[in-house]
């Protein structure tokens, strides 16, 4: 997969949040990122209650969760997935995956993130499933985000912001972004499950995620913006060297 870089042609609000230990780990040396993701995924099983209609996201942290879901199979009533990749993994574990149209609203949606801030606002879409992820998050009564501590930032935007765009509007969207002094990069060779393209936007200072999400949504041809601010996480399970901590905005 190659990335195509576009070039330009002439022509504080303070948040009080709660944090409680959820899983303590006795570890004399720092854990690597994969261990932290695994612990965060394991901790999310606590939120799956009997009869849950569950939405499952996409990505490396969620893959740990999927591998553990058979241990709570009897608590899951219906299951909806945010991507073909996650659906395949779920089916390999013997789950029947429903569509959102079949189940209606979700009791719980569990997914990871590429970045998060202390408002529990997120950047998502590194795996290219941001549109279906945002739909499922919006349909869920509770959104639990599972992450490791390396993803925390003071301001969103260090991780390139994914935008899902209609292929016919890709160049138009890129020109609009250049006028915002951002640098869009086409994720060449990648097609979303919806048949669209991804622009990864570098150099965008997202000081006000709510405003930026709305502003980018107004660009013709943009299907989904990878900022999850209007629908931020309700609960964030943070894997770190001491175990897992639960954050609530």
Beta strands, then each sheet from edge to edge (+ up, - down):
strand 1: 2-5
strand 2: 18-24
strand 3: 52-56
strand 4: 76-81
strand 5: 106-111
strand 6: 115-116
strand 7: 122-123
strand 8: 140-148
strand 9: 161-165
strand 10: 183-188
strand 11: 197-202
strand 12: 222-225
strand 13: 227-228
strand 14: 235-240
strand 15: 243-248
sheet 1: 1+ 10- 11+ 9- 12+
sheet 2: 2+ 15- 14+ 8+ 5+ 3+ 4+
sheet 3: 6+ 7- 13+
end
